[in-house]
């Protein structure tokens, strides 16, 4: 649960905060967020979490990571076996926010124009009219993204990175907030394509839901027995409030010592003997964004190494390539864990 603290307030950490004080820059005053006084960041964050938890039982940590991804202005990749609630999580998040959202079922015959949109010739005016595709929404659910061809997957790259879509030589900006929530089955399943590294690097977090605990699965039988659980989810925050929460996350302070720590992590991945492709500068930027969102969700206006580690595996493991000849047992998650153990953690000055 979040600490009920408005991020517009700066100064000393809230009482009961178990994290360390901000590293260095003790006199720094971060920019104030623009949250309305009657609904603080923590209240809004808890409202969305509780709303989504009506659909995805017993997975509070997973829900919180997904929301942190949204507030860090990132994109989310949910990878797991079929039937554990990947699509339900994405749809519940979209339904909890009063904004536009579209769902696209990725299939082998899906074309880039099916995502971007098409220009239609109107004989009455003898001009072309652009008909926008489903990417022109605040939240886009790309269901089973790895079942589409690489050509179609690449149509997402510009939208995800630059938040605009270029068609017929015209660039059209996407209205914030904009987030792609993609689901995919494990790549060893039949009929799937591997996502290219350039696209994987554009997802801020990759998470897995996993099987529910026994009690949560029994609760699920009661809640989903009628098959109407998702239909009962209604918006609890507006798009304007989400934009204000994003602004508050941007204002979270990252001390110079913590910036050095982030760079040290990236450099260590490029020197690791078991890693063939290390972390990119984009990975460093997105790890910092994820840490700031985690700090905000915990009621603080400054980030700490604990925030970095809390999102580290989800933010980094999909961005590296491990060497096939390095013992054969090293997974990307294990490699990131080794890096966190090896890189010294900065301490308050």
KEKE-3310 file (N, C-alpha, C; in steps of 0.2 Angstrom, whole numbers, plus 5000, padded with zeros to 4 digits):
npx = (5004:5002:5010:5001:5003:5005:5013:5016:5021:5036:5052:5056:5057:5042:5035:5039:5045:5054:5065:5081:5088:5088:5101:5115:5115:5107:5100:5092:5077:5064:5054:5037:5023:5008:4996:4979:4972:4963:4964:4977:4992:4995:4982:4975:4983:4981:4967:4966:4974:4966:4954:4958:4962:4950:4948:4960:4965:4975:4987:4994:5007:5011:5001:5004:5017:5013:5005:5015:5023:5015:5014:5027:5028:5030:5030:5022:5026:5019:5022:5018:5012:4997:4981:4982:4979:4984:4978:4967:4972:4977:4966:4958:4966:4965:4951:4950:4953:4947:4948:4953:4954:4960:4959:4969:4970:4983:4988:4994:4991:4989:4991:5003:4995:4983:4985:4990:4982:4973:4973:4959:4951:4940:4928:4919:4925:4937:4949:4961:4956:4962:4960:4961:4970:4969:4980:4979:4975:4973:4977:4983:4980:4989:4986:4993:5006:5017:5012:5010:5018:5035:5036:5024:5025:5035:5028:5024:5035:5039:5028:5029:5041:5043:5030:5022:5014:5018:5012:5009:5018:5015:5016:5008:5004:5002:4990:4994:4989:5000:5001:5007:5001:5007:5004:5011:5014:5025:5040:5043:5032:5020:5017:5022:5032:5048:5051:5059:5075:5076:5063:5060:5068:5061:5051:5047:5045:5045:5034:5029:5014:5011:5005:4990:4989:4982:4971:4968:4964:4952:4944:4944:4935:4923:4921:4923:4914:4901:4906:4907:4916:4925:4916:4911:4920:4924:4929:4940:4949:4953:4959:4965:4969:4978:4988:4993:4998:5008:5016:5020:5028:5038:5044:5051:5065:5082:5097:5114:5123:5115:5112:5125:5126:5116:5122:5133:5128:5123:5136:5142:5135:5139:5152:5150:5155:5146:5136:5131:5125:5124:5117:5108:5109:5096:5090:5096:5090:5077:5077:5079:5067:5058:5062:5059:5045:5042:5047:5038:5026:5028:5026:5036:5047:5059:5071:5079:5092:5085:5073:5078:5082:5070:5063:5072:5074:5063:5064:5076:5080:5075:5082:5094:5106:5111:5126:5127:5137:5141:5141:5128:5118:5114:5102:5094:5088:5095:5108:5106:5104:5116:5123:5118:5122:5136:5139:5143:5133:5128:5130:5122:5128)
npy = (4994:5012:5026:5039:5052:5068:5072:5084:5091:5095:5092:5085:5067:5056:5051:5035:5030:5018:5018:5024:5041:5054:5054:5064:5081:5088:5100:5102:5106:5098:5101:5107:5096:5095:5091:5090:5097:5090:5076:5067:5060:5047:5043:5042:5033:5021:5020:5016:5004:4996:4995:4988:4976:4970:4962:4955:4944:4944:4948:4960:4967:4965:4972:4985:4987:4988:5000:5009:5009:5015:5028:5032:5035:5025:5009:4993:4976:4961:4945:4928:4912:4906:4910:4916:4928:4939:4948:4952:4960:4970:4975:4979:4989:4999:5001:5007:5020:5035:5037:5036:5020:5006:4989:4978:4963:4953:4945:4933:4938:4952:4969:4983:4995:4992:4995:5008:5016:5022:5031:5038:5040:5053:5055:5066:5077:5076:5073:5066:5058:5055:5041:5037:5024:5011:5014:5027:5031:5033:5022:5007:4991:4978:4963:4947:4950:4945:4936:4942:4947:4952:4964:4970:4972:4981:4993:4998:5005:5019:5025:5021:5026:5040:5045:5048:5047:5044:5045:5045:5055:5064:5069:5064:5069:5059:5059:5063:5054:5041:5024:5008:4992:4977:4960:4944:4927:4914:4912:4900:4894:4887:4896:4909:4924:4930:4945:4959:4965:4979:4983:4977:4984:4996:4994:4998:4990:4973:4960:4946:4937:4925:4910:4910:4911:4898:4903:4915:4910:4902:4913:4919:4911:4913:4927:4928:4919:4922:4928:4941:4950:4960:4969:4975:4984:5001:5018:5026:5036:5051:5056:5068:5068:5057:5063:5073:5065:5059:5071:5073:5062:5065:5075:5069:5068:5064:5061:5066:5056:5044:5045:5042:5029:5022:5023:5016:5003:5001:5001:4990:4980:4979:4975:4963:4945:4936:4942:4946:4956:4972:4984:4998:5016:5020:5011:5015:5027:5023:5015:5024:5032:5022:5020:5032:5032:5022:5027:5038:5031:5025:5036:5046:5060:5058:5048:5032:5019:5008:5009:5008:4995:4988:4989:4984:4971:4969:4980:4978:4965:4960:4967:4963:4952:4936:4926:4911:4902:4903:4894:4890:4890:4903:4915:4929:4937:4932:4936:4950:4951:4947:4958:4968:4964:4965:4979:4993:5000:5017:5028:5039:5055)
npz = (5000:4997:5005:5012:5005:4998:4983:4980:4991:4998:5006:5022:5023:5024:5040:5046:5035:5028:5020:5015:5018:5006:4994:4995:4989:4999:5001:4990:4982:4975:4960:4962:4961:4952:4958:4962:4978:4985:4981:4983:4977:4982:4986:4974:4967:4975:4973:4960:4960:4969:4962:4950:4957:4959:4948:4945:4956:4971:4967:4970:4970:4956:4950:4955:4949:4936:4935:4940:4928:4919:4925:4924:4911:4902:4893:4894:4895:4896:4899:4899:4902:4893:4900:4913:4916:4909:4898:4905:4916:4908:4902:4913:4919:4909:4909:4921:4920:4915:4900:4882:4875:4866:4859:4851:4843:4839:4825:4813:4800:4802:4797:4795:4792:4798:4811:4811:4803:4788:4773:4765:4750:4745:4734:4733:4738:4732:4738:4750:4765:4781:4791:4807:4815:4828:4836:4839:4853:4871:4879:4873:4870:4865:4861:4863:4856:4850:4840:4828:4812:4811:4803:4805:4819:4820:4816:4828:4833:4831:4837:4850:4854:4850:4852:4842:4825:4809:4793:4776:4774:4784:4801:4815:4831:4847:4859:4876:4891:4884:4882:4878:4881:4880:4878:4878:4874:4879:4869:4864:4861:4849:4834:4836:4836:4838:4847:4841:4846:4846:4848:4860:4869:4870:4879:4895:4907:4909:4914:4923:4927:4933:4942:4952:4970:4981:4989:4982:4970:4973:4977:4965:4958:4964:4961:4947:4942:4936:4924:4922:4928:4923:4917:4928:4932:4933:4928:4939:4940:4931:4914:4915:4929:4929:4920:4929:4939:4932:4930:4943:4946:4937:4944:4955:4964:4959:4965:4963:4966:4965:4952:4947:4952:4944:4931:4933:4935:4922:4915:4921:4916:4903:4904:4909:4909:4905:4897:4882:4875:4882:4893:4885:4883:4883:4892:4904:4906:4907:4918:4928:4927:4931:4944:4950:4948:4957:4969:4970:4972:4984:4992:4992:4988:4982:4975:4979:4981:4984:4977:4964:4964:4966:4955:4946:4940:4932:4924:4917:4913:4901:4891:4889:4882:4885:4885:4875:4877:4890:4902:4901:4909:4914:4916:4910:4920:4931:4928:4929:4943:4948:4944:4951:4964:4963:4960:4969:4982:4983:4997:5009:5010)
capx = (5000:5006:5010:4996:5007:5005:5020:5017:5024:5043:5055:5058:5053:5036:5036:5038:5048:5060:5071:5087:5087:5090:5108:5118:5110:5102:5097:5088:5070:5061:5048:5031:5018:5002:4990:4973:4973:4958:4966:4984:4995:4994:4975:4974:4987:4977:4961:4967:4976:4960:4950:4961:4962:4944:4949:4966:4966:4981:4993:4995:5013:5011:4997:5007:5022:5010:5004:5021:5025:5011:5016:5034:5028:5033:5026:5022:5026:5016:5024:5017:5008:4990:4976:4984:4976:4987:4973:4962:4976:4978:4959:4956:4969:4962:4944:4950:4955:4942:4952:4951:4958:4958:4962:4971:4972:4988:4987:4999:4989:4988:4996:5004:4989:4978:4987:4992:4976:4973:4970:4953:4949:4933:4926:4915:4930:4943:4955:4961:4955:4965:4956:4966:4969:4968:4986:4977:4971:4978:4980:4983:4981:4992:4986:4997:5009:5022:5009:5011:5024:5040:5034:5018:5027:5039:5024:5024:5041:5038:5023:5031:5047:5042:5023:5019:5013:5019:5008:5009:5023:5012:5017:5002:5006:4998:4988:4995:4994:5000:5004:5006:5002:5007:5004:5014:5015:5032:5042:5044:5025:5018:5014:5025:5038:5052:5051:5066:5079:5075:5056:5060:5071:5056:5046:5050:5045:5042:5032:5025:5009:5011:4999:4988:4989:4976:4965:4966:4960:4946:4941:4942:4930:4917:4921:4922:4909:4896:4909:4905:4920:4928:4911:4909:4925:4922:4934:4941:4953:4952:4965:4969:4973:4984:4993:4995:5002:5015:5020:5022:5033:5044:5047:5054:5072:5087:5103:5120:5126:5111:5114:5131:5124:5113:5127:5138:5124:5124:5142:5144:5132:5143:5158:5149:5157:5141:5132:5134:5123:5123:5111:5108:5108:5089:5089:5098:5085:5070:5077:5078:5060:5055:5064:5056:5038:5042:5047:5032:5021:5029:5025:5042:5048:5066:5072:5084:5094:5080:5069:5081:5082:5064:5061:5078:5074:5058:5066:5082:5081:5073:5086:5101:5107:5116:5130:5125:5142:5143:5139:5122:5113:5113:5097:5094:5086:5101:5113:5105:5105:5123:5126:5116:5126:5143:5139:5142:5127:5130:5127:5121:5134)
capy = (5000:5018:5031:5044:5058:5072:5073:5091:5093:5093:5092:5079:5061:5055:5047:5028:5028:5013:5019:5029:5048:5055:5053:5070:5087:5088:5106:5102:5106:5096:5105:5104:5093:5099:5087:5094:5096:5085:5070:5066:5055:5040:5041:5040:5026:5016:5019:5012:4997:4992:4994:4982:4970:4966:4957:4951:4943:4941:4950:4968:4969:4965:4978:4991:4988:4990:5007:5013:5009:5020:5034:5033:5036:5019:5004:4987:4970:4956:4939:4923:4907:4908:4909:4918:4935:4945:4952:4954:4965:4976:4978:4982:4996:5003:5002:5011:5027:5038:5039:5031:5014:5001:4983:4975:4956:4953:4939:4933:4942:4959:4973:4989:4999:4990:4999:5016:5019:5022:5037:5036:5045:5055:5058:5072:5083:5074:5073:5060:5059:5050:5037:5034:5017:5010:5017:5034:5030:5034:5015:5002:4984:4974:4956:4942:4954:4941:4932:4946:4947:4957:4970:4973:4974:4987:4998:5001:5008:5026:5027:5020:5030:5047:5047:5051:5042:5047:5042:5049:5061:5069:5066:5066:5067:5055:5063:5060:5049:5036:5018:5002:4987:4971:4953:4939:4920:4912:4912:4893:4891:4887:4902:4915:4927:4934:4952:4962:4969:4986:4984:4975:4990:5001:4992:5000:4985:4966:4957:4940:4937:4919:4907:4913:4907:4894:4907:4919:4906:4901:4920:4921:4907:4917:4934:4927:4914:4925:4930:4948:4954:4966:4973:4979:4989:5008:5023:5029:5042:5054:5057:5074:5066:5053:5068:5076:5060:5059:5077:5072:5057:5068:5080:5066:5070:5059:5064:5064:5049:5039:5045:5038:5022:5020:5022:5010:4997:5000:4999:4984:4975:4979:4971:4956:4940:4931:4946:4947:4963:4975:4989:5004:5022:5021:5007:5019:5032:5021:5012:5030:5033:5017:5021:5038:5030:5018:5031:5041:5026:5024:5042:5050:5064:5057:5041:5029:5013:5003:5010:5005:4987:4986:4988:4982:4965:4970:4985:4977:4958:4959:4972:4960:4945:4932:4922:4904:4898:4905:4889:4887:4891:4910:4918:4937:4939:4930:4941:4957:4950:4947:4965:4972:4962:4967:4986:4996:5005:5023:5029:5046:5059)
capz = (5000:4997:5010:5010:5005:4991:4981:4979:4996:4998:5012:5025:5022:5029:5046:5045:5029:5030:5015:5017:5016:4999:4993:4993:4987:5004:5000:4984:4982:4968:4958:4965:4957:4951:4960:4966:4985:4988:4979:4983:4973:4985:4986:4967:4966:4979:4970:4954:4962:4972:4956:4946:4961:4958:4943:4946:4964:4975:4963:4971:4967:4949:4948:4956:4944:4929:4936:4940:4921:4916:4927:4922:4904:4899:4890:4898:4891:4900:4896:4903:4898:4892:4905:4920:4917:4905:4895:4910:4919:4904:4901:4920:4920:4904:4911:4928:4919:4910:4894:4876:4874:4860:4860:4845:4843:4834:4821:4807:4794:4803:4793:4798:4791:4803:4817:4810:4800:4781:4769:4761:4745:4745:4728:4733:4739:4728:4743:4754:4772:4785:4795:4812:4817:4835:4840:4841:4859:4876:4881:4867:4872:4860:4863:4859:4851:4846:4835:4822:4809:4813:4799:4809:4826:4819:4815:4834:4836:4831:4842:4857:4856:4849:4853:4836:4820:4802:4788:4770:4775:4789:4808:4820:4838:4851:4865:4882:4892:4879:4884:4875:4886:4876:4881:4874:4876:4879:4862:4862:4859:4842:4830:4839:4833:4843:4847:4839:4852:4846:4851:4867:4872:4871:4885:4901:4911:4907:4920:4923:4932:4937:4944:4959:4976:4982:4991:4977:4965:4976:4977:4958:4956:4966:4957:4940:4940:4931:4918:4922:4933:4920:4916:4934:4933:4930:4929:4946:4939:4924:4911:4918:4935:4927:4918:4935:4943:4928:4932:4950:4945:4934:4949:4960:4964:4959:4968:4959:4968:4963:4944:4946:4953:4938:4926:4935:4933:4914:4913:4923:4911:4896:4905:4912:4905:4903:4894:4875:4873:4888:4893:4881:4887:4884:4898:4910:4907:4909:4924:4932:4927:4935:4951:4952:4949:4963:4975:4971:4974:4991:4996:4993:4982:4981:4974:4983:4978:4985:4972:4958:4964:4966:4948:4942:4936:4927:4919:4913:4911:4894:4887:4888:4878:4888:4880:4875:4879:4897:4907:4898:4915:4916:4913:4910:4927:4936:4926:4932:4950:4949:4943:4957:4969:4961:4960:4976:4983:4986:5004:5010:5012)
cpx = (5004:5005:5005:5000:5006:5012:5021:5021:5032:5046:5057:5054:5047:5038:5035:5041:5054:5066:5076:5085:5090:5098:5111:5112:5105:5098:5092:5081:5067:5056:5042:5027:5012:4995:4985:4974:4969:4960:4973:4986:4994:4987:4973:4977:4983:4971:4961:4969:4970:4955:4952:4961:4955:4944:4954:4967:4973:4987:4994:5001:5014:5007:5000:5013:5019:5008:5010:5024:5021:5013:5023:5034:5031:5028:5027:5022:5024:5018:5022:5013:5000:4986:4977:4982:4979:4982:4969:4966:4976:4971:4957:4959:4966:4955:4944:4951:4950:4946:4950:4956:4955:4962:4963:4973:4977:4988:4993:4998:4988:4993:4997:4998:4984:4979:4987:4985:4978:4970:4965:4952:4942:4932:4923:4920:4936:4949:4955:4960:4958:4960:4960:4964:4969:4974:4984:4972:4976:4981:4978:4985:4983:4992:4989:5002:5014:5019:5009:5018:5029:5038:5029:5021:5031:5035:5023:5030:5041:5034:5025:5037:5046:5035:5020:5018:5014:5016:5007:5013:5020:5013:5012:5004:5000:4996:4990:4989:4994:5004:5002:5006:5001:5007:5007:5015:5023:5034:5043:5037:5024:5015:5016:5031:5042:5052:5058:5069:5077:5068:5056:5063:5066:5051:5050:5050:5042:5041:5029:5020:5010:5005:4996:4989:4982:4970:4963:4962:4953:4941:4939:4936:4923:4916:4920:4917:4904:4899:4909:4910:4923:4922:4909:4915:4924:4928:4934:4945:4952:4959:4969:4973:4979:4990:4997:5000:5009:5019:5023:5028:5039:5048:5051:5062:5077:5094:5109:5123:5122:5111:5120:5130:5121:5117:5132:5134:5125:5130:5144:5141:5136:5149:5157:5151:5152:5135:5135:5131:5121:5118:5113:5107:5100:5087:5091:5092:5078:5071:5077:5071:5056:5056:5060:5048:5037:5042:5041:5026:5022:5029:5031:5043:5056:5067:5079:5086:5089:5075:5071:5081:5075:5061:5066:5077:5068:5060:5072:5083:5079:5077:5093:5101:5113:5120:5128:5130:5145:5139:5132:5116:5111:5107:5097:5093:5092:5107:5112:5106:5112:5126:5124:5120:5133:5144:5138:5137:5130:5127:5126:5127:5133)
cpy = (5006:5022:5037:5051:5062:5073:5080:5094:5091:5094:5086:5073:5060:5050:5039:5026:5024:5014:5024:5036:5049:5056:5060:5075:5088:5095:5107:5102:5104:5101:5102:5101:5097:5095:5091:5092:5091:5078:5069:5060:5048:5038:5039:5034:5020:5015:5015:5005:4993:4991:4988:4976:4967:4961:4953:4950:4941:4943:4958:4970:4970:4971:4984:4992:4990:4997:5011:5014:5015:5027:5036:5035:5031:5014:4997:4981:4964:4949:4933:4917:4909:4906:4912:4925:4941:4950:4955:4960:4971:4979:4982:4989:5001:5006:5007:5018:5029:5041:5034:5026:5009:4995:4980:4968:4955:4945:4939:4937:4950:4963:4980:4994:4998:4993:5006:5019:5020:5029:5035:5042:5046:5058:5065:5078:5082:5075:5067:5062:5053:5047:5034:5027:5017:5013:5024:5033:5031:5027:5010:4995:4980:4967:4951:4945:4950:4936:4936:4946:4953:4964:4974:4976:4980:4993:5002:5006:5015:5029:5026:5024:5037:5049:5051:5046:5046:5042:5047:5055:5066:5065:5069:5064:5063:5059:5060:5059:5044:5030:5012:4996:4980:4965:4949:4932:4919:4910:4905:4890:4892:4894:4909:4917:4930:4941:4955:4965:4976:4988:4982:4981:4996:5000:4994:4994:4978:4962:4950:4940:4930:4916:4910:4908:4903:4898:4912:4916:4904:4908:4921:4917:4910:4923:4933:4922:4916:4927:4938:4953:4960:4971:4978:4985:4996:5013:5026:5035:5045:5055:5063:5072:5062:5058:5071:5072:5059:5065:5076:5068:5061:5073:5076:5067:5064:5062:5062:5057:5043:5039:5041:5030:5019:5019:5017:5004:4995:4998:4992:4978:4974:4976:4964:4950:4936:4935:4947:4954:4966:4980:4995:5010:5023:5017:5011:5024:5029:5017:5018:5032:5028:5018:5027:5036:5026:5022:5035:5037:5024:5031:5047:5054:5064:5050:5038:5022:5008:5003:5007:4998:4985:4985:4986:4976:4966:4975:4983:4970:4957:4963:4969:4954:4941:4927:4914:4900:4899:4900:4886:4888:4898:4913:4925:4939:4937:4935:4948:4957:4950:4954:4969:4970:4965:4975:4989:5001:5011:5024:5037:5049:5063)
cpz = (5000:5003:5008:5010:4998:4989:4979:4985:4996:5005:5015:5023:5026:5034:5044:5039:5030:5025:5018:5015:5009:4999:4991:4991:4992:5004:4994:4985:4976:4966:4960:4959:4956:4953:4963:4973:4988:4986:4978:4979:4976:4985:4979:4965:4969:4976:4964:4955:4965:4966:4952:4950:4961:4953:4943:4954:4966:4971:4964:4968:4960:4947:4949:4951:4938:4930:4936:4932:4918:4918:4926:4914:4900:4896:4893:4893:4897:4897:4901:4899:4898:4899:4912:4921:4914:4902:4900:4914:4915:4903:4908:4921:4915:4906:4918:4926:4914:4904:4888:4876:4869:4861:4853:4846:4837:4832:4816:4801:4796:4800:4797:4798:4796:4810:4817:4808:4792:4779:4764:4756:4745:4738:4728:4734:4735:4732:4747:4762:4776:4790:4801:4814:4825:4839:4842:4847:4865:4879:4875:4870:4866:4862:4859:4854:4847:4841:4828:4819:4811:4809:4803:4816:4825:4818:4822:4836:4836:4836:4849:4859:4856:4850:4848:4830:4813:4797:4782:4771:4781:4796:4812:4827:4842:4857:4871:4887:4886:4882:4880:4880:4881:4880:4876:4877:4875:4871:4860:4860:4852:4839:4833:4836:4839:4842:4845:4845:4852:4849:4858:4872:4874:4876:4891:4906:4907:4913:4918:4928:4937:4940:4951:4964:4977:4984:4986:4972:4967:4975:4970:4956:4958:4962:4950:4938:4935:4925:4917:4926:4929:4918:4922:4935:4929:4932:4936:4946:4932:4921:4913:4924:4934:4924:4924:4939:4939:4930:4938:4950:4942:4939:4955:4959:4964:4960:4963:4960:4965:4955:4943:4947:4947:4932:4927:4934:4926:4912:4915:4918:4905:4897:4908:4907:4902:4899:4887:4873:4880:4887:4889:4886:4888:4891:4904:4911:4909:4916:4929:4932:4931:4942:4954:4953:4955:4969:4976:4974:4981:4995:4996:4987:4980:4980:4978:4979:4979:4979:4965:4958:4964:4959:4943:4937:4931:4922:4915:4910:4903:4889:4886:4884:4882:4883:4881:4878:4886:4902:4905:4903:4917:4913:4914:4917:4932:4934:4929:4940:4952:4948:4949:4963:4969:4962:4967:4976:4986:4993:5005:5013:5018)
residu = (UNK:UNK:UNK:UNK:UNK:UNK:UNK:UNK:UNK:UNK:UNK:UNK:UNK:UNK:UNK:UNK:UNK:UNK:UNK:UNK:UNK:UNK:UNK:UNK:UNK:UNK:UNK:UNK:UNK:UNK:UNK:UNK:UNK:UNK:UNK:UNK:UNK:UNK:UNK:UNK:UNK:UNK:UNK:UNK:UNK:UNK:UNK:UNK:UNK:UNK:UNK:UNK:UNK:UNK:UNK:UNK:UNK:UNK:UNK:UNK:UNK:UNK:UNK:UNK:UNK:UNK:UNK:UNK:UNK:UNK:UNK:UNK:UNK:UNK:UNK:UNK:UNK:UNK:UNK:UNK:UNK:UNK:UNK:UNK:UNK:UNK:UNK:UNK:UNK:UNK:UNK:UNK:UNK:UNK:UNK:UNK:UNK:UNK:UNK:UNK:UNK:UNK:UNK:UNK:UNK:UNK:UNK:UNK:UNK:UNK:UNK:UNK:UNK:UNK:UNK:UNK:UNK:UNK:UNK:UNK:UNK:UNK:UNK:UNK:UNK:UNK:UNK:UNK:UNK:UNK:UNK:UNK:UNK:UNK:UNK:UNK:UNK:UNK:UNK:UNK:UNK:UNK:UNK:UNK:UNK:UNK:UNK:UNK:UNK:UNK:UNK:UNK:UNK:UNK:UNK:UNK:UNK:UNK:UNK:UNK:UNK:UNK:UNK:UNK:UNK:UNK:UNK:UNK:UNK:UNK:UNK:UNK:UNK:UNK:UNK:UNK:UNK:UNK:UNK:UNK:UNK:UNK:UNK:UNK:UNK:UNK:UNK:UNK:UNK:UNK:UNK:UNK:UNK:UNK:UNK:UNK:UNK:UNK:UNK:UNK:UNK:UNK:UNK:UNK:UNK:UNK:UNK:UNK:UNK:UNK:UNK:UNK:UNK:UNK:UNK:UNK:UNK:UNK:UNK:UNK:UNK:UNK:UNK:UNK:UNK:UNK:UNK:UNK:UNK:UNK:UNK:UNK:UNK:UNK:UNK:UNK:UNK:UNK:UNK:UNK:UNK:UNK:UNK:UNK:UNK:UNK:UNK:UNK:UNK:UNK:UNK:UNK:UNK:UNK:UNK:UNK:UNK:UNK:UNK:UNK:UNK:UNK:UNK:UNK:UNK:UNK:UNK:UNK:UNK:UNK:UNK:UNK:UNK:UNK:UNK:UNK:UNK:UNK:UNK:UNK:UNK:UNK:UNK:UNK:UNK:UNK:UNK:UNK:UNK:UNK:UNK:UNK:UNK:UNK:UNK:UNK:UNK:UNK:UNK:UNK:UNK:UNK:UNK:UNK:UNK:UNK:UNK:UNK:UNK:UNK:UNK:UNK:UNK:UNK:UNK:UNK:UNK:UNK:UNK:UNK:UNK:UNK:UNK:UNK:UNK:UNK:UNK:UNK:UNK:UNK:UNK:UNK:UNK:UNK:UNK:UNK:UNK:UNK:UNK:UNK:UNK:UNK:UNK:UNK:UNK:UNK:UNK:UNK:UNK)
# end
